[in-house]
Amino acid sequence: MRVTFASESVTEGHPDKVCDKISDSVLDAALTLDPRARVACETLVSEDLTVITGEVSDVVLNRLDITAIARQAIRDIGYTVDTIGFCADTCKVEVYLKPQSPDIAQGVSAGQGLFKEQGAGDQGMMFGYATKEARRNDVDTELMPTPIYFAHQLTRRLAEVRKQGIIQGLYPDGKAQVAVEYEDNTPVAIANLVISTHHAPTLSLRDLRSLLIEHVIKPVVPDRLLAHQVMDRERDRLDSTVIFINPTGAFLVGGPRADAGLTGRKIIVDTYGGMGRHGGGAFSGKDPSKVDRSGAYMARYIAKSVVAAELADICEVQIAYVIGHADPVCVRVETVNPSVSNDRISEAIQAVFDMRPAAIIERLNLLRPIYRATAAYGHFGHAEFPWEATDRVVELQRALR
C-alpha cells in the first residue's frame, strides 16, 4: 500500500523568514558583544515597515545599532528594489526592545533562583526526529524526512538562481511543496511538487515554468524520484510527477507588500515538515538559554545519534522542562524497527547525553554567533550545524553492551 506525505519550505524572502533573519541577526550581534547575552527578539514586517521588539540584555542593548542590523539583513536577502514594496534602504524601522525580566533571569542564571544551577528558560517540550528512510532508496537526506529535505533543497536553489542571475526577473519571496509517495516506510516517488515564486511582469508564466524545471527542479530532484513531465490539467496521469509552477497564474505582488510576516511563524518548516511532532516553541531570535531552541537542538542531536548508531530506522525524542529547573522532567523515546527495546535505548540516552541547559550549551558550543545561518531552509539536516554531529555513536553503542 502506498501513502503520500507532503511538506513545504519557503525562501529567505518569504515575509516570515525575513523576520526570522532579522531576529537571528540581532541575536548574533548581541552574542558577538557578549556570549552570555540574553535575547528574545521578535520582528514584524509589512509593506515598507519593520518593527522589532522583545528583550535584549541591557549590557549590550545600548551598543547595538538595531536599525542598521535589520537593514543589512533585509539587504542580504535581496530586498533592494524600492518598486516591489519593501526595500532595505527605504522601509521604516521601529525598535521597541527592553531588558529581560529579572524574574526570568534569576531562574536561568547560575547561582540565582531556587535551584542555583542554570535552569531552563521556560517550561515546555521539545522534539527531535531522525530517519534513514531515504537510504533504502539510495538517497542521502542527512537522516531527514524526504519531503522536507527536497522542499528545502528547492527553495535554497530558487534563491541561488535568483542571486546568481541564472534566472532573470525573480524576486526574493517564494515557496516549494513536495509530496512523496511511500511504500513500507520507503520513499519511492515524488507524486507532485509545487514552486511558487515572486517575479517581475517581464517574465511570462510559460518561460518561468521551463526555466524553473531546467535550473531548479532537475538539479535538485534525482531522476529515480521524478518523472520529468510537466502535466497540464487535461493530461494528468496518476503514475507521473505533477509539477505546479505558480498555480494561481501569476505572482507579481509578493514579499511584505503582499503579506505581513512574523518571527517564529514557520515552525514546521524549521523542523521536520510535519513528519514527527513539534512542541510548539519557535527558535529564531532566542539565545540558547531558551530551551525552545537549545532543547530542540539537543533532541535532534540525540535522535540522529540513535539512527546513526543503527539502533532504529526512525527515532523521535521528547524532552520536557520546567522553568528555572535544570534537569528535564520528561525524556521519552519512540522508534521504528529498533534493534533493542525503547526502554534500553532510553536508558542509554540518559547515560550518555547530559540534557541540562548548561551542559547542552557547552556540548554543542552554542554561545556563538551562529544563528543567522539557521533562519532559512531549516534548522536540521545541514552538516555545518553542531547538533547534526554523530560523535556520540560509539558511546551510545557501548552503553547498550
C-alpha positions as CSV (number, residue, x, y, z in Angstrom):
1,M,0.0,0.0,0.0
2,R,1.3,3.4,-1.0
3,V,0.7,6.6,1.1
4,T,1.6,10.2,0.3
5,F,3.1,12.8,2.7
6,A,3.7,16.4,1.8
7,S,6.0,19.1,3.3
8,E,6.6,22.7,2.4
9,S,9.6,25.1,2.6
10,V,9.8,28.9,2.0
11,T,12.6,31.0,0.7
12,E,14.6,33.5,2.8
13,G,12.5,36.3,1.2
14,H,9.2,35.0,2.5
15,P,7.9,37.6,4.9
16,D,8.0,35.3,8.0
17,K,11.6,34.3,7.1
18,V,12.6,37.9,6.7
19,C,11.5,38.3,10.3
20,D,13.5,35.2,11.4
21,K,16.6,36.5,9.6
22,I,16.3,39.9,11.3
23,S,15.7,38.4,14.7
24,D,18.7,36.0,14.4
25,S,20.9,38.8,13.1
26,V,20.1,40.8,16.3
27,L,20.9,37.6,18.3
28,D,24.2,37.1,16.6
29,A,25.2,40.7,17.0
30,A,24.4,40.5,20.7
31,L,26.4,37.3,21.2
32,T,29.4,38.8,19.4
33,L,29.5,41.5,22.0
34,D,28.7,39.2,25.0
35,P,28.4,35.4,24.6
36,R,26.1,35.4,27.7
37,A,23.7,38.0,26.4
38,R,20.0,37.2,26.8
39,V,18.0,37.7,23.7
40,A,14.4,37.1,22.7
41,C,13.9,39.2,19.6
42,E,10.6,39.3,17.7
43,T,10.1,41.0,14.4
44,L,7.1,42.1,12.3
45,V,7.3,43.2,8.7
46,S,4.6,44.7,6.4
47,E,4.7,47.0,3.4
48,D,7.5,49.5,3.9
49,L,7.6,48.7,7.7
50,T,9.8,46.7,10.0
51,V,9.0,46.5,13.8
52,I,11.5,44.9,16.2
53,T,10.5,44.2,19.8
54,G,11.3,41.7,22.6
55,E,14.2,41.6,25.1
56,V,17.9,42.1,24.9
57,S,20.4,42.3,27.9
58,D,20.8,45.9,28.8
59,V,24.6,45.5,28.8
60,V,24.6,45.1,25.1
61,L,21.3,46.7,24.0
62,N,22.7,50.3,24.0
63,R,25.8,49.1,22.0
64,L,23.7,47.6,19.2
65,D,22.6,49.6,16.1
66,I,19.4,47.6,15.7
67,T,18.2,49.6,12.7
68,A,21.4,49.0,10.8
69,I,21.3,45.3,11.6
70,A,17.8,45.0,10.3
71,R,18.5,46.9,7.1
72,Q,21.6,44.7,6.4
73,A,19.6,41.5,6.9
74,I,16.9,42.7,4.5
75,R,19.6,43.8,2.0
76,D,21.3,40.5,2.1
77,I,18.1,38.7,1.4
78,G,17.7,40.8,-1.7
79,Y,15.0,43.4,-1.0
80,T,16.9,46.3,-2.6
81,V,14.4,47.4,-5.2
82,D,12.0,50.1,-3.9
83,T,9.4,49.4,-6.6
84,I,8.4,46.0,-5.1
85,G,7.0,47.5,-1.9
86,F,9.8,46.6,0.6
87,C,13.3,47.8,0.5
88,A,16.2,47.7,2.9
89,D,17.2,51.3,2.5
90,T,13.7,52.9,2.5
91,C,11.4,50.9,4.8
92,K,10.6,52.4,8.2
93,V,12.3,50.6,11.1
94,E,10.8,50.9,14.6
95,V,12.6,49.4,17.6
96,Y,10.9,48.5,20.9
97,L,13.4,46.3,22.8
98,K,13.8,46.1,26.6
99,P,15.9,44.0,29.1
100,Q,14.9,40.5,30.2
101,S,12.5,40.3,33.2
102,P,14.5,39.8,36.4
103,D,12.1,37.1,37.5
104,I,13.0,35.0,34.4
105,A,16.7,35.9,34.7
106,Q,17.0,34.6,38.2
107,G,15.7,31.2,37.2
108,V,18.1,31.0,34.2
109,S,21.3,32.4,35.7
110,A,23.6,30.1,37.5
111,G,23.8,30.9,41.3
112,Q,20.4,32.5,41.4
113,G,16.8,31.3,41.8
114,L,15.5,28.4,43.9
115,F,17.8,25.8,42.4
116,K,21.0,27.8,41.9
117,E,22.0,25.8,38.8
118,Q,21.3,27.3,35.4
119,G,17.8,26.3,34.7
120,A,15.6,26.1,31.7
121,G,14.5,29.5,30.3
122,D,10.9,28.3,30.1
123,Q,8.7,25.3,30.6
124,G,7.8,23.3,27.5
125,M,8.5,20.2,25.5
126,M,10.8,19.8,22.5
127,F,11.0,17.0,19.9
128,G,13.9,15.7,17.9
129,Y,13.5,13.3,14.9
130,A,15.7,11.3,12.6
131,T,15.0,8.7,9.9
132,K,17.1,6.7,7.5
133,E,14.1,6.2,5.2
134,A,15.8,7.6,2.1
135,R,18.9,5.4,2.4
136,R,16.8,2.5,1.3
137,N,16.3,4.3,-2.0
138,D,20.0,5.3,-2.2
139,V,19.3,9.0,-1.4
140,D,21.2,10.9,1.2
141,T,18.9,13.3,3.1
142,E,21.1,13.7,6.2
143,L,18.7,11.5,8.1
144,M,15.8,13.9,7.5
145,P,12.4,13.1,6.2
146,T,12.4,13.1,2.4
147,P,9.6,15.6,1.7
148,I,11.1,18.4,3.8
149,Y,14.6,17.7,2.6
150,F,13.7,18.2,-1.0
151,A,11.4,21.1,-0.3
152,H,14.4,22.9,1.4
153,Q,16.7,22.0,-1.5
154,L,14.2,23.5,-4.0
155,T,13.8,26.8,-2.1
156,R,17.5,27.1,-1.5
157,R,18.2,26.5,-5.2
158,L,15.4,29.1,-6.1
159,A,17.4,31.7,-4.1
160,E,20.6,30.6,-5.7
161,V,19.4,31.1,-9.3
162,R,18.0,34.5,-8.3
163,K,21.1,35.8,-6.7
164,Q,23.5,34.3,-9.3
165,G,21.4,35.7,-12.2
166,I,20.8,32.3,-13.7
167,I,17.1,33.3,-14.0
168,Q,16.4,37.0,-14.5
169,G,13.3,38.6,-13.1
170,L,12.9,36.6,-9.9
171,Y,12.2,38.4,-6.6
172,P,13.0,37.1,-3.1
173,D,9.6,35.6,-2.0
174,G,8.9,32.0,-2.8
175,K,7.7,28.6,-1.7
176,A,8.0,24.9,-2.5
177,Q,6.0,21.9,-1.6
178,V,6.9,18.3,-2.2
179,A,4.5,15.3,-1.8
180,V,6.4,12.0,-1.6
181,E,4.9,8.5,-2.1
182,Y,5.9,5.9,0.4
183,E,5.7,2.1,0.3
184,D,6.6,0.3,3.5
185,N,8.1,3.5,5.0
186,T,10.4,3.9,2.0
187,P,10.1,6.9,-0.4
188,V,9.6,5.6,-3.9
189,A,8.5,8.6,-5.9
190,I,7.5,12.2,-5.8
191,A,3.8,12.4,-6.5
192,N,3.7,16.2,-7.1
193,L,5.7,19.3,-6.3
194,V,4.9,23.0,-6.3
195,I,7.1,26.0,-6.8
196,S,5.6,29.5,-6.4
197,T,7.9,32.5,-6.8
198,H,7.5,36.2,-6.8
199,H,8.6,37.5,-10.2
200,A,8.8,40.6,-12.5
201,P,6.0,41.2,-15.0
202,T,8.5,40.7,-17.8
203,L,8.8,37.0,-17.0
204,S,5.9,35.0,-18.5
205,L,4.5,32.0,-16.8
206,R,5.5,29.8,-19.8
207,D,9.1,31.0,-19.6
208,L,9.1,30.7,-15.8
209,R,7.8,27.1,-16.0
210,S,10.6,26.0,-18.3
211,L,13.3,27.9,-16.5
212,L,12.4,26.5,-13.1
213,I,12.2,22.9,-14.3
214,E,15.6,23.2,-16.0
215,H,17.5,25.2,-13.4
216,V,15.8,24.4,-10.1
217,I,13.9,21.1,-10.2
218,K,16.2,18.9,-12.3
219,P,19.4,19.8,-10.5
220,V,17.8,19.1,-7.1
221,V,15.5,16.0,-7.5
222,P,17.0,12.7,-8.5
223,D,15.8,11.1,-11.7
224,R,14.7,8.0,-9.9
225,L,12.2,10.0,-7.8
226,L,10.9,12.4,-10.5
227,A,9.3,11.8,-13.8
228,H,10.3,14.7,-16.0
229,Q,6.9,15.7,-17.2
230,V,5.1,18.9,-16.8
231,M,1.4,17.9,-16.5
232,D,-1.3,20.1,-17.9
233,R,-4.7,19.6,-16.2
234,E,-6.1,17.8,-19.2
235,R,-3.2,15.4,-19.3
236,D,-2.8,14.5,-15.7
237,R,-1.8,10.8,-15.0
238,L,-1.6,9.1,-11.7
239,D,1.8,7.5,-12.5
240,S,3.7,10.7,-13.2
241,T,5.0,13.5,-11.1
242,V,2.7,16.5,-11.4
243,I,4.6,19.8,-11.3
244,F,2.8,23.0,-10.4
245,I,4.5,26.4,-11.2
246,N,2.8,29.5,-9.8
247,P,-0.5,27.7,-9.8
248,T,-2.6,30.9,-9.5
249,G,-1.2,32.0,-12.8
250,A,0.9,35.0,-11.6
251,F,2.9,36.1,-8.5
252,L,3.5,39.8,-9.3
253,V,2.8,41.2,-5.8
254,G,4.8,39.5,-3.1
255,G,7.0,39.8,-0.1
256,P,5.9,42.0,2.8
257,R,3.9,44.1,0.4
258,A,1.5,41.2,-0.1
259,D,1.6,39.6,3.4
260,A,2.7,40.6,6.8
261,G,5.5,38.5,8.4
262,L,6.2,37.5,12.0
263,T,9.2,35.8,13.7
264,G,8.6,32.1,14.6
265,R,5.6,31.5,12.3
266,K,7.2,28.8,10.3
267,I,8.0,26.2,13.0
268,I,7.1,23.2,10.9
269,V,9.2,24.5,8.0
270,D,12.0,25.0,10.5
271,T,11.9,21.4,11.8
272,Y,10.7,18.2,10.0
273,G,7.9,19.4,7.7
274,G,5.2,17.8,9.9
275,M,6.8,14.4,10.0
276,G,7.2,13.8,13.7
277,R,5.8,16.1,16.4
278,H,6.5,19.6,17.5
279,G,6.4,21.1,20.9
280,G,5.1,24.5,19.7
281,G,8.1,26.7,20.5
282,A,9.8,28.8,17.9
283,F,13.6,29.1,17.5
284,S,14.7,32.4,15.8
285,G,15.7,35.3,17.9
286,K,16.2,33.3,21.1
287,D,19.5,32.8,22.8
288,P,20.4,29.2,23.8
289,S,19.3,29.7,27.4
290,K,15.8,29.3,25.9
291,V,15.3,25.5,25.7
292,D,12.7,26.0,23.0
293,R,15.8,26.3,20.9
294,S,18.7,24.5,22.6
295,G,16.4,21.7,23.8
296,A,15.1,21.1,20.3
297,Y,18.7,21.1,19.0
298,M,19.7,18.5,21.7
299,A,16.7,16.3,20.9
300,R,17.7,16.2,17.2
301,Y,21.3,15.5,18.2
302,I,20.1,12.5,20.3
303,A,17.6,11.2,17.7
304,K,20.2,11.4,14.9
305,S,22.8,9.6,17.0
306,V,20.3,6.8,17.7
307,V,19.6,6.3,14.0
308,A,23.3,6.7,13.0
309,A,24.2,4.1,15.6
310,E,21.8,1.6,13.8
311,L,19.7,1.3,16.9
312,A,16.5,2.1,14.9
313,D,15.3,3.1,11.5
314,I,13.4,6.1,12.9
315,C,13.7,7.8,16.2
316,E,11.7,10.6,17.9
317,V,12.9,12.0,21.2
318,Q,10.9,14.2,23.5
319,I,12.5,16.4,26.2
320,A,10.4,18.5,28.6
321,Y,11.5,21.1,31.1
322,V,10.2,23.3,34.0
323,I,11.3,27.0,34.0
324,G,14.2,27.5,36.4
325,H,15.0,23.8,36.8
326,A,18.0,22.2,35.1
327,D,17.1,18.5,34.8
328,P,14.4,17.6,32.3
329,V,11.2,16.4,33.8
330,C,10.5,14.0,30.9
331,V,12.6,12.1,28.4
332,R,10.7,9.9,26.0
333,V,12.0,7.8,23.1
334,E,9.9,6.3,20.3
335,T,11.4,4.3,17.5
336,V,10.6,2.2,14.4
337,N,12.3,-1.2,13.9
338,P,14.6,-0.8,17.0
339,S,17.4,-3.3,17.4
340,V,16.8,-3.3,21.2
341,S,13.8,-2.1,23.3
342,N,12.9,1.5,23.6
343,D,13.4,1.3,27.3
344,R,17.0,0.2,26.8
345,I,17.6,2.9,24.2
346,S,16.1,5.5,26.6
347,E,18.4,4.3,29.4
348,A,21.5,4.5,27.1
349,I,20.5,8.0,26.0
350,Q,20.2,9.3,29.6
351,A,23.6,7.7,30.4
352,V,25.4,9.3,27.5
353,F,23.7,12.7,27.0
354,D,23.5,15.4,29.6
355,M,20.3,17.3,28.9
356,R,20.7,20.1,31.5
357,P,20.7,23.5,29.7
358,A,24.3,24.5,30.7
359,A,25.5,21.1,29.5
360,I,23.7,21.4,26.2
361,I,25.2,24.8,25.6
362,E,28.7,23.6,26.4
363,R,28.4,20.3,24.4
364,L,27.0,22.0,21.3
365,N,29.1,25.2,21.7
366,L,26.1,27.4,21.4
367,L,27.4,30.7,22.9
368,R,28.5,31.8,19.4
369,P,27.0,34.0,16.7
370,I,26.0,31.0,14.5
371,Y,22.2,31.5,14.3
372,R,21.7,33.8,11.3
373,A,22.5,30.8,9.1
374,T,19.7,28.8,10.6
375,A,17.0,31.4,9.8
376,A,16.1,29.9,6.4
377,Y,15.9,26.4,4.8
378,G,15.5,24.5,8.1
379,H,17.5,24.2,11.4
380,F,18.2,20.5,10.8
381,G,19.8,18.4,8.1
382,H,22.8,20.7,7.5
383,A,26.1,19.2,8.4
384,E,27.7,22.5,9.4
385,F,25.4,22.9,12.5
386,P,26.9,21.3,15.7
387,W,23.7,19.5,16.6
388,E,24.0,17.5,13.4
389,A,27.1,15.7,14.6
390,T,27.1,12.0,15.3
391,D,30.2,12.0,17.5
392,R,28.5,10.1,20.4
393,V,27.6,7.0,18.4
394,V,30.3,4.8,19.9
395,E,29.4,5.8,23.4
396,L,25.8,5.1,22.8
397,Q,26.5,1.7,21.4
398,R,28.9,1.0,24.3
399,A,26.1,1.9,26.8
400,L,24.0,-0.9,25.4
401,R,26.5,-3.7,25.8
